[in-house]
């Protein structure tokens, strides 16, 4: 899942594009962001993990909605509208 990620602390920020499913790219982002923002790498790692989980949930919801029929299918009674009863004249 390729994303642009911006981490900020006060007036300082770090932004980069990375594939969140790539352990190497995540590790590189975490190390560089921690260095730039002067925060513990564990804090960046935790936030990045939460972001990934949220993005996966949003992506799953979007796919579920895309696969839903736009208009509910009409439901017909198996015996027809009159319930299968016909009057004979």
Backbone torsions as a table, in degrees:
resi	resn	phi	psi	omega
1	UNK	NA	104.3	-177.1
2	UNK	-85.1	126.8	-176.5
3	UNK	-141.7	160.5	169.0
4	UNK	-98.0	127.5	-177.1
5	UNK	-121.8	129.9	176.9
6	UNK	-118.2	124.5	174.9
7	UNK	-114.7	135.3	-177.1
8	UNK	-135.4	150.2	174.5
9	UNK	-145.3	106.8	-176.3
10	UNK	64.2	-128.0	-179.7
11	UNK	-87.0	-9.9	-177.2
12	UNK	-92.6	139.8	177.3
13	UNK	-144.6	161.2	175.4
14	UNK	-137.3	129.9	-179.5
15	UNK	-132.4	142.3	179.1
16	UNK	-159.6	164.0	175.0
17	UNK	-106.7	131.4	179.6
18	UNK	-151.7	161.1	174.5
19	UNK	-93.3	112.2	-176.0
20	UNK	-65.0	-17.8	177.8
21	UNK	-85.7	-5.3	179.2
22	UNK	-95.7	113.0	-178.9
23	UNK	-60.2	-38.3	-178.9
24	UNK	-65.5	-44.3	179.9
25	UNK	-67.6	-39.0	176.9
26	UNK	-62.2	-45.7	-179.0
27	UNK	-61.4	-41.3	179.3
28	UNK	-65.2	-44.2	179.0
29	UNK	-62.1	-45.4	-178.6
30	UNK	-59.8	-48.1	-178.7
31	UNK	-62.5	-46.4	-177.2
32	UNK	-68.9	-42.1	179.5
33	UNK	-64.6	-41.2	178.4
34	UNK	-61.9	-41.4	178.5
35	UNK	-65.4	-49.0	-177.9
36	UNK	-63.7	-41.0	-175.3
37	UNK	-91.8	-7.6	-178.8
38	UNK	56.3	51.8	175.3
39	UNK	-129.1	166.1	179.5
40	UNK	-67.3	138.4	179.3
41	UNK	-60.0	-32.3	179.4
42	UNK	-61.4	-35.2	178.8
43	UNK	-66.8	-43.1	178.2
44	UNK	-65.2	-43.4	-179.6
45	UNK	-60.4	-43.9	179.9
46	UNK	-64.0	-45.1	179.6
47	UNK	-64.2	-39.5	179.4
48	UNK	-66.1	-39.8	177.3
49	UNK	-62.9	-42.9	177.8
50	UNK	-64.6	-38.9	178.3
51	UNK	-62.9	-43.1	178.8
52	UNK	-61.2	-45.3	-179.6
53	UNK	-62.7	-41.7	179.0
54	UNK	-65.3	-44.1	179.5
55	UNK	-63.2	-38.3	177.5
56	UNK	-63.9	-41.6	178.7
57	UNK	-63.7	-43.2	178.8
58	UNK	-64.8	-40.3	178.9
59	UNK	-65.1	-42.6	179.0
60	UNK	-63.3	-42.6	178.3
61	UNK	-63.3	-42.7	179.2
62	UNK	-63.5	-40.4	178.8
63	UNK	-68.1	-39.3	178.7
64	UNK	-62.3	-44.0	179.2
65	UNK	-65.5	-37.2	-179.8
66	UNK	-66.5	-29.1	-178.2
67	UNK	-88.4	-11.5	178.1
68	UNK	-71.8	144.8	175.1
69	UNK	-65.9	142.7	-178.2
70	UNK	-66.2	-38.8	-179.9
71	UNK	-124.5	130.4	179.2
72	UNK	-58.4	141.7	179.8
73	UNK	-66.8	144.2	178.2
74	UNK	-69.4	139.7	179.5
75	UNK	-105.4	121.6	179.6
76	UNK	-108.4	139.5	175.4
77	UNK	-71.0	136.7	-176.6
78	UNK	-60.5	-22.0	-179.9
79	UNK	-99.2	5.3	179.8
80	UNK	93.9	-175.5	-175.4
81	UNK	-66.3	-38.2	-175.7
82	UNK	-88.1	13.1	178.7
83	UNK	71.3	20.6	176.5
84	UNK	83.9	-2.2	-179.2
85	UNK	-91.9	129.9	178.0
86	UNK	-124.6	141.1	176.6
87	UNK	-93.9	139.6	-180.0
88	UNK	-107.0	124.9	-179.2
89	UNK	-100.3	NA	NA
